[in-house]
Structures are given as C-alpha cells and as structure tokens.
Amino acid sequence: MIDRLNSALRRVPAWLIYIVFAAWTGWEFWKALTGAGPYAVEPINVLERTYGEMALKLLVVGLLVTPLRRWFSINLMKFRRAIGVTAFFLVLAHFLVFAVLDVQSLERVWTEIIKRPYVTVGMLSFVGLIPLAMTSNNWSVRKIGAAGWRKLHKLTYPVAVFAAVHYLWLAKGFQLEPVIYTAIIVGLIAWRYWPKLGQVSRA
Amino acid sequence: MAYRWTNDLTHADVTPKAAFLNRRQLIAGTVGFGAIAAGLPAAAQEALEPNTLQEIQSYNNYYEFGTGKSDPAENAHQLEVSPWSVKVDGMVDNPGDYGLEDLLAGLTVEERIYRFRCVEAWSMVVPWNGIELADILNKVGVQAGAKYVAFETVVQPENMIGVQRRVLDFPYVEGLRLDEAMHPLTIMATGIYGEPISKQNGAPMRLVVPWKYGYKSIKSIVRITLTDVEPPTSWNVANPREYGFYSNVNPEVDHPRWSQATERKIGGGLFAARQDTLMLNGYADEVAGLYTEQPLNDYF
C-alpha cells in the first residue's frame, strides 16, 4: 500500500506545487477583487486571513515530512523544498495584503510592527523565512555545506512557533483553530527533541 | 417622549451626491477653501451613505452563532424569537416578565441613521428603526437611586453553536450608566430599513448606542435590570485590559492589539481607503457632556 503510494508520489513532479499554489493565490485574489463568495462584503481582511492560514498550513505540512517518513515510511522529501518556498511566498502575499490594502501606509505599517506584539511576532516569522527561502537551492546547499545548511534550516522551528503565536494572539475570545495549530506545531517540534523518540538527528 | 433627537442624517441627505458636491463648490467659492477645511467637523458626513441591507445582514459579530463574520448569517436562523419575553427587574416600579409587544406598546418607533463603529476598526452606517430606550425605562418606572442599566442576551444552547463552544462566558451581558441609557441617542432597535430586524442583527430587539464600540450594543435582549452598582460586561470580564466598561469610540486610545485612529467602512471593496475615526464616533456634540467629569482617555 505504502510502496504503491510512494511510487505514485515519485511520478509527481515537485514543481506542480508551485503551479498549483500560484494559480490558487491568483484565483483567491480574483475572487476578492470581484467580491465573490466569502469576499462579498469585506474582502481585505478575508484575503489577508486566507493567505495567512494557507501559509501556516504549509508550514505544518513541511514539519510533517520527517515524521511521516519515520512513522509511516511515506516519502514526501522531494516536495519539502517546494512546500517551504511556497509557504514563504504566501507569507509575502499575506504581508503585502496587510501593508498595501489593509494598513495602507508605510508609516503605519512600521508603527504596527513596533507597537503591536502580535504583528511583531508575525514579522519575526516572516523575516526568519527570508534566509530559508534564499538558500532553498542546490547551489546554496553546496556552498554552505550540508551540515551548516541543515543547521540554518532549523530556523523553521522558531518561524513556525512565531506564526502560531501570531495566530493565537490575534484571536478575540477563546477560539479553537489557533489553539489546534499551536498544539500541532509545538507537538511536531517537541517530537524532534524528545530523546526517546528522536535519537537520530532530524532535519 | 420620542423625537428628542433630530436625525442629522436622512436618506434625503445622502441620495444626491452630486448636489452635495455642488454645495461644497458653492461654499468654496464664497469663503475660500481654507475656511472650509477648518470649519468642517462634519466633513466625515460627506461619506455617510447607509450600507446596503445585504452588507448589514451578512457581516456580523454575534459570537453565540460563531466567530466568523458570515457565521451569524448562516446560523442565526435557528434562533427562536416568538414568543419573546423580556424580564424587567431590579430598581423599577413595574418589574415583571413582559411580552415584547406589551413592553413596546404605545411607544414611537423612529428611524435613526447612525454610524456604527466596531472595536475591530471597521464601520458601517445603519438606518435603524427603534424606540428611545428612555421611553421604555420611563414606562417601567426607574426608581430613585438606580445608577446603571444591565442587559442580557438570550441563551438557547441547542440553537447557538458558539454557546456550545464556550467562546465567551455566556449569557452575553452589557451595561450602561443610567444617564447614558436615558440619552436620546440611545435606542432599542427593532428594525433596519423599515423591515423587522434580522436574527443575525439581534432580533427581535437590540440596543444601539452609536457613540460606543459595537459590542456595547447588545443583541436579542431578554433581560433589563436597573441597579445601583456597575454591572459586569462580557468583554470586560473576558479581557479587562483590552475592553473597558465605557468603551466610548476614541481614536486616541488604541486597543492594545491594534490602532483605533482609523477605520474602514464596509462595502468599499478590495481597495477601500481607511477613514479617520471620529471622537465619540462623530457624536461628541451630543454626548461629550456626559463625560465632563471623566477624562475619556482614562475611562476607556
């Protein structure tokens, strides 16, 4: 069963992920522009949220690659780079909607980043993703060396935690979704450092 | 004693936008542009155009029906609104359980076009139909010594998904100081655009206090209590640092997590510009007098 799944996955090219998410991002923007479906009344916050939540989901999927291989022998390794880079571009889109469409002035964007802890944390997450996206190519892996590259890319963990805290922090009242995301992300990272479960070093 | 406050915004005011522009040009021609810029506290009114009924009914915060903006529109149909009974108790001459019709019988329903400013920094303009709360309170007879009015929203756990999820400590409760409650701007709304108020907007009867953030304007009211102590209010209980008892719209006091200086009027599409938030939501002339003894920036 799993062998068949893996061999099927081998035939799927990783670049498909870029195509699918580029199309999805454009499609959601088009819906927001035309006020379709959930965008009918107030499209700006909905678009901001839609991009942000998808980026968070991709970060979770990226963190799932290693455990899926260890526990279920499902091999998604070749997609991981595309998943991570796509997450970065969605966070960029999320930030651009926030800055250009929502807050609408550079000065106010800066004020928000400095003054509002939940925006600060979100920005830390975004900034942390920049070196990861920039070194997500074979040339960089060779240049930095596999060990150094793997060390650098452990930045994914604080990036994911900051993203979860950002989501938790902006909710009004007690809301379930951010708590679930946070629990999953913290769980997936803790699993990597739990001595009994993860003796082998994990990327 | 209805009609104590005359609506400064009517449908006639907003319909001919071209006429407004002409008027502005006329003034500009006579007194010069600088004088207008200085003397136009009502400048924000140039944008005052009621939101469409569709907008008003599909973008709501009513956490009993879920936390998403479209959740109330999807889920509120389950609310049971008839028969509707309102318990009136505390320091009143005529306490009791009133049928809604009996409570409102003989009182005048007026149209009030108000700005509505949510604490989340979005706003709408809503043409409410309602009764001055003072008329209702006078009908039940407020006793001397009462200082506050407390309100409570209905709880129907089997019909309210958000109540099952315990998003807040339900029932939702709110309160006003008696002078705020008796102010002619404060109404109990039973309609919008001349139609019975929809369930997601707080059927069959909700409070509207236009100079306060929207969450003070409690929906689907089943209890009104006159008291001499400041009553608990739901968001203040949930997070006292972020939500005060007064919750007057104030561009100078930021919510700890976001700025209150500007707002975005719903309905402007993907490229809607932000507009400046007005002190007391543009009703400073009418209500600033209520707060002469309290610095607004401290009693938020």
Interface residues (C-beta under 8 A of the other chain):
Chain A: A32 L33 G35 P38 Y39 A40 V41 E42 P43 I44 N45 V46 L47 L101 D102 Q104 R108 T111 E112 K115 R116 P117 Y118 W169 L170 A171 K172 G173 F174 Q175 L176
Chain B: Q54 E55 S58 Y59 Y63 T67 K69 S70 E120 W122 R165 R166 V167 L168 A238 D254 R257 W258 S259 R264 I266 G267 G269 L270 F271 A272 A273 R274
